[in-house]
Amino acid sequence: MEQARSRALDAGVSPRERARFAVRRTVNLVMAGLVGLAALIGVAVMLFILGYVLVQGWQALSPTFFSQSAQPLDFDAKGQPIAGSGGGVLMSILGSLLILGLAALISIPLGLLAGMYLSEYGHGKFAFLVRYVADVMTGIPSIVTGVFVWSLVVITTGHFSAWAGALALSIIMVPIITRTVEEILRLVPNALREASYALGVPQWRTIVKVVLPSAASGVITGIVLAVARAGGETAPLLLTVLGNEAINWNPSQPTDALPLRIYDYATQPYAVRIEQAWGASFILIMVILVFSLLTRIATKGKKVG
Amino acid sequence: MDNTQIKEAPQDASAEGYNTPVATGGKSMEIRNLKAYYGSYLAISDVNMEIQPNKVTALIGPSGCGKSTLIRCLNRMHEVTPGAPRVEGEVLLDGQNIYAPSADPVKVRRLIGMVFQKPNPFPTMSISENVLAGIKLNSGRLNHAQAAEIVEQSLHRAALWDEVKDKLGKSGASLSGGQQQRLCIARTIAVNPEVILMDEPCSALDPIATLKIEELIEELKAQYTIIIVTHNMQQASRASDFTAFMLAQDGPGHLVEFGPTQQIFTRPTQKRTEDYITGRFG
């Protein structure tokens, strides 16, 4: 047997088979190269954006950029704005945190519970409907969400507010969290649920104490993705929070946000403001990057299954 | 005889205080006219059996004959299986019907524990947390000494203590397959059941680990009634006192023959039983 096999592997191979093997080896090499190249391009684009934003906004990133709110630009004798003037974006950073915080407060419990429902209880027509609506909602253009909340909240209350912005972002976040949580909980092996039931543990305790902890890292990743997605939204904020040159902690008042400030400064004719827009972009990217990195570290080792 | 409700477990999780597992002795079970469905599909039909306390009863039969479905009907696990499951008939534990309308499936499962085919320790929990899982997940309060006592007792009974006593804080998933299965047995013992169901507990294990589980079953029957599904006939003949042979030829799974293991394996009354145990089919 052993001899027969070694003969087949070496000597008795026809030139045609040898050629076929050579072709297969080449194809394998080429395909592996292409796949690697595609991965490289993906990463390179991300690094290029980060680098480009940093280069463009470098000069705006001074300590006062983080510690001051917006100030009027100072102009020199020729009527040109002086570099370094114009204050900072502290009100945008804090405003973004306020709006995102409120949005998270609304959408995390709602999305988590809806996701748990779909994965653990959702078998009937109602669940199908919920799933379908969630999928459609993920596809709604965010400007439409903005218009909707504007007419529903801003018009009725008579003013722009952080609440309205948080509501608009929640409409974007809830379906994302719902569907991610559902998918992640479905990955938890049924054997674990059965083990828990067989010990006389009721279903809701099984979900909260066995299923959810087993899927913790995936659930948190899903939530972070939703927060990151909402954190970069501009369109719904334009119509709901309006923007504010000063720091505002009152959720019923117009509030500033980073994406809004970027949009505003980037459309101004002054180089100093455009530089500040790049700087604010860099901060926005870094906040989201650091946030997801921290959760990645915090949930390390807690894998599904 | 009062068949309408299930008696409280001696150490019910909702009751105050936990003691070390003091087995109250196994209880008898009786299966009456049991039918199990998946939707409209009848999987097993008209099973009648009396299961003796403190004995090992083996369910044997070819794949698909319904033995796993049957054992899952015995602690109401059938109804958490996907596929619109349904049960008709009665299953009595010590004279009380576990399918009575007032019987709480959660309580039933505390009295009738189950060990599965594939070892399934909780991956996020340590070895000792796994043993205490049944109590802790039901938010039973334990002080340090009680917890340590239950862990040690249960692991001793599951013949695992000597192998894990120095690494109780390690993940249950770090153990070998056979050790994981004994950990699952320890976890079941820790909630003080009266009956332990085992659904092919050795099918994922090597012969040495299998032998250990079989020895363990022999020891455990002094305190618990044990029902084991196996498709290993040697295992049934070695480890059980009673054997039930099931078959699903031309219709739903049903009981062909049930009796003392020795009799089933030496002079079965049914031709089909003889054919199966002599390896003519299956």
Interface residues (C-beta under 8 A of the other chain):
Chain A: P189 A191 L192 R193 E194 A195 S196 Y197 A198 L199 G200 V201 P202 R205 T206 K209 V210 P213 S214 A216 K302 K303 G305
Chain B: A13 N75 M77 V80 V106 K107 V108 R109 R110 L111 G113 M114 F116 K118 N120 P121 F122 P123 T124 A133 G134 L137 N138 S139 C184 R187 T188 V191
